[in-house]
Amino acid sequence: MTPSPGPQSGTPYSTVPPADDGSYLHPEKRAILWVLRAITYLIYAYLIFVQIILALGFILLLLGANPSSGFVEWWYRNLDRVMEPFRGIFTPIELGTTQGNEVESIFETSVLFAMIIYAIVAIAVSAFASWLGKRMHRLDVEDRAYHERMAYERQAYLDRVSAERVANTNAQTVAQATAQQPTTPAATPPPAAPPQQPPAPPTG
């Protein structure tokens, strides 16, 4: 596990701080968020594909597309799959046959209802993906601040050690220079002058 930095308490390191290995603070959380984000994007992509199937299927039914056409038949099969939970909710509205191929033009209200439901689910999934993105961004900010703090603390420690070495070197140089200076003997004071005899008094 990556050690937590010590300078938050203001106490300097007594030993060299560990080198920053670039690891994450919360690798387990990051892994879980990445997996959830990938699954969320897959679900969102599927919902977008479903919306396309519903929209085009609604248009084909409304225009009375020929179901014997290969493309229309394939599209209707996909439409039946995504419409399975909503089949029979509303009665289709027949608008009459189209010109040229005697196919009923149908206004399928169940398809519109399914589009609304799938759109609501897609919005919810998109909001969840946005929330996951914010959580990932928060972890990135915490990791960046952690690595910057580790680099600052390591550099501060190295600067302090370098300053202490320079101070010790200067102190040793001054001590050696003082020890190499010759000692001058102390000056002896001159001998004291003998005391003068007072002059003899004159005789009468």
C-alpha positions, -999 to +999 in steps of 0.1 A: +000+000+000+013+035-008+023+053+024+005+084+032+025+116+033+036+128+067+038+166+063+001+170+068+009+173+105+038+197+098+065+174+111+094+170+088+107+136+078+135+121+099+143+098+070+141+103+033+105+103+021+095+074-002+098+080-039+066+086-058+058+054-078+028+069-095+003+045-079-033+054-072-046+063-038-078+042-042-071+015-069-101-006-058-126+022-062-111+032-095-114-003-108-150-006-097-158+028-113-142+018-146-162-015-148-195+003-140-187+030-165-180+005-192-212-014-185-232+019-184-219+029-218-228-005-233-263-002-219-266+034-232-254+023-267-280-005-267-308+019-258-297+043-286-298+013-310-333+004-297-345+040-303-333+038-339-352+005-344-384+019-329-382+052-348-376+036-382-401+008-375-427+034-366-420+052-399-422+019-419-455+010-404-469+045-409-459+045-446-472+010-452-439-005-462-441-039-480-433-066-454-422-090-481-391-069-487-360-084-471-349-052-454-385-044-440-389-080-429-355-080-410-364-046-395-398-058-383-382-088-367-360-065-346-390-043-339-409-073-325-380-081-302-377-047-286-415-043-285-421-075-266-427-058-232-451-033-248-470-055-272-508-050-270-508-020-247-526+001-273-547-008-303-530+001-336-548+027-357-553+017-393-550+046-417-559+027-449-539+011-477-510+027-494-509+032-532-492+005-552-489-024-527-522-027-508-505-027-474-522-011-444-507+021-431-507+017-393-502+043-367-487+022-339-492+040-307-475+012-287-443+020-306-445+056-295-451+046-259-421+023-261-399+051-275-409+073-245-401+046-220-368+037-236-359+074-238-366+078-200-343+048-193-316+062-216-317+096-197-314+078-164-285+058-177-268+089-191-272+106-157-256+077-140-227+077-164-223+114-157-222+107-120-196+080-125-175+105-146-176+130-118-165+104-093-136+095-116-126+131-119-127+135-081-103+106-078-080+121-105-079+154-085-071+135-053-043+115-070-028+145-086-028+165-053-012+134-036+016+131-061+023+168-061+025+168-023+048+137-023+071+154-048+071+187-028+079+169+005+107+148-010+123+179-026+119+199+007+137+171+026+165+169+000+169+207+002+170+206+040+196+178+040+217+197+014+216+228+035+226+209+066+256+194+048+267+228+036+265+242+071+284+212+085+311+216+059+314+253+066+317+247+103+344+221+098+363+244+075+362+272+101+373+248+128+402+235+108+413+270+098+413+281+135+433+250+146+460+257+120+466+293+130+500+297+151+496+307+187+515+340+196+531+341+231+517+366+255+537+398+258+557+401+291+554+434+309+586+455+313+603+453+347+592+478+373+615+508+380+632+508+414+617+532+439+634+566+441+650+577+475+637+609+489+663+637+489+682+643+522+672+673+542+698+702+542+720+707+573+724+740+591 
